[in-house]
């Protein structure tokens, strides 16, 4: 079986993903407007998931997105039931910054059989929560503590352990609505490990996206900002156009 999305994450630099939380989604005009502007902005991926989303909510949103968008659809699961054969791939997240066995391996066992029968690509991903200045829903639901943003040796050793365990991607997340995003130094401290780095949480400005890309982030994820200002995608379009010119 070919693995086009793993290769995509390995090859991409300065990518951008839009994160859609089904709990905050109307699956109608608002969602379709977001998808239209995301396509115009040349967004690289659409991530879908949330900490407390029901199976029904999740599937309805996946189906709605699939009906209106050709952007690669990647599941960003908050629990074992957030899977769908309508998606292109799933970030099979193991919360390696925490010590809750449910989020290290438990949810994975619950999803494994059903997921193995679906025709979607599974992307083993080391998920690392970084302190973002607020109590994130992920930290609350998973009952784990994020790593302080200036504990660079812990962040590096956690990422390195993920690599040694066979993770193919690393995801640094400050959490939805974070006051403080992941810093450039956090990324720089793991950038030599040779794994694609996804970064999300608290990113609100194009200048921040650019700084994170320059620090070594393969993909920067935008979520809450678009709930506040969908036209931010017009700025993303301009940024992507500038990247194309530089290439």
N, C-alpha and C positions, 0 to 999 in steps of 0.2 A: 504493500500500500504506500503510495506516495504521500508525502507530508507537506503540502504546499504552504500551509499557514505557519508551521514551524520555520520553514525556509524563509517565508515572508518576514517573520520577526527577526530572523538572523540577518537578513539582508538590509532591512530598512534602517535608515538613520533619519532623525528628525521627523518621525511620524506623529500623527495626532489621532486620538480616539475620542469619540463622544460616548459618555456613559449615560444610559437611560435606566432609571429605576421604575419598574412597573407600578409601584405603589403611588408614584407621583405622575403617572401617565394617564391620559384620557383615552388612548387608543383611537383617537379621532383627529379632528382638524389640527389641534395643537401638536400632536405627534407628527402628523404628516407635514406640517410646516417646518418642524425641526429637521425631519429627514430631507426635505427638499433643500433647505439651506445647508445642511451638512454635505449633501452631494455637490452643491454649487461651490462650497468651500474646499472641495476635494479632500475631505476627511478620509483617513486611511482605513479606520475600523469603527464599527458600532459595537460597544460593549453593552450587555444587558444583564441586570441582576440587582439584588438588594438584600439587606440583612434579614428582613422579615416578610418577604414576598410569598404569597400562597402559590401553590402549583397552578391553580386556575388563572390567577392574575398574570403569572409568568408566561404561561402558554398563550394567552390572549395577546399579550404584548409582542411576543416573538412572531406570532402569525400576522399581526398587523404590520410589523416592520418588514417582514418578508414580502408582504403583498405590495409594498410601496418603495422598496429600496434594494439596490444591487450592491451596496457597500458590504464588504465582508462582515458577517454577523457573528460575533464572538460572545459566548456566555461567560459572565463574571459571577459565578454562583455564590449565594449566601448560605445555601443548604443543599442537601442531597437531592431534593425534588426539583431543583432548578436546572433541569436538563430538557432538551428538545431535539428531535431529529430534523427540525427545520433550520437549526443553526448550522453554521459552517464549521465551527470549532468551539471547544470549551477550555478555558483556563482551569485546569484541575488543581485548584489552590490548596496547598498545605500551609497552614498558619504556623510557620516555623519560628516566628518570634514569640509565640505563646507556648503554654504547657498544657493546654486543654486537649486531651486525646481525641475528643469528638472532632475537632477542627484540624488536628494533625493527620488522622486516619479514619476516624469513625464515620463521618459523612461519606467518605470515599467508598468504604465498604458497602454502605447502604445503596449507593448509586451504581456500583461497579457492574452488576449483572445487566441491568437495564441499559446502561451506557454502552456496554460492549456490543449490544445488539443494534445500536444506532450507527448510521453512516455519517458520523461526524468525527473530526480530528481531535484527539485528546492531547492537550499541551501541559505536561507536568510543570507546575509553577510554584516556586518558593515565595510565599506571601509574607511580607514583613511589615508590621505596623510600626509607624514612627510617630512619636508624640507630636500632636498638631495643635496643642493649646486648648482643645476642647475634648470632652468625653464623646468619642465617636460611637455610632450605633454598632459598628463592628466590634469594638472593644467591649461594649455593654453586652451584646448578645453572646459573644464568644467567651465572655468572662476572662479576658486576658488583658495584660497591661502592655501598652506600646513601649518600644525602646526609646529612651530620651534621644532627641535629635542630635545631641552633641556627644553621644557615646559611640564614637566612630569605630573603636576596636570591637565592640559588641556587635555593631551592625555588620562589620566586615566578617567576623567569625561566624555569625548567623548565616550570612549569604554564602560563605565558603562551605559551611556544613550542608546547606541546601544543594550546592553544586556536587559535593562528594556523595550525596544521597541520590543523585541522578536527576535533579531538577534541570529543566531545559530553559526556563525563563525565571527572572527575578522581578517581583512586583513590590515596589516601595510605596506605601500608602499612608498619608497623614489622616485619612478618614474624611467622610463626607462633611462639607462645611467647615473644614479645619481653619483656624485662625492663622496658623503657621504652616506653610507648605514644607515639603522635603527640601533640604538645602542642597546646593550644588556640591558641597563637600561630602555629603552622604553618598551621592552618586559617584563622585571621584574616588571614594575609598573602596568601591567595589568594581569600578569600571575595568580593571585589569583581569577580572575573573573569566572573561571571555563569554559571558552569557548576556543575551539581550535584556535590557533594563526598562521596565515599564514604571512610570511614576504618576501618582494621582493624589488628589486631596488638596483643596485650598488654593488652586491655581486660578487666578482671576485676570491676569494681564498677559498680553502678547510678549512683553519683555521678559516675563517669568518663563514662558514657554521657551523662548529663545535661549535664556540662561541655562535652563535644564537640558536642552538639546546640546548646547556647547559643552556642558559638564559630562555628557556621555549617555544621556537618556535616549533609548531607541524610540520610545513612544511616550508621549505625554497625554494624560487623560483629563478631559474637561467634563465636569458634571454639573454641580450646583450653579456655576456661573451662567450656564445656559438656561436654567430655570428662572434666573433673575433677568437675563438679557439675551434673548435668542439672537439678536443682531450682532452679538460678539462673533458669530460665525462669519460675518462680513470681514471683520478684522483678521480672522483666521485665513480667509481666502486671500487677502492681500499678503499675509505672511507667507503662505504657501507659494504664491506667485513670485515673491522675492527669492525664495529658495530655489525655484526653477531657474530664475535668471542667473543666480550664482553658480548653479551647476553648469 
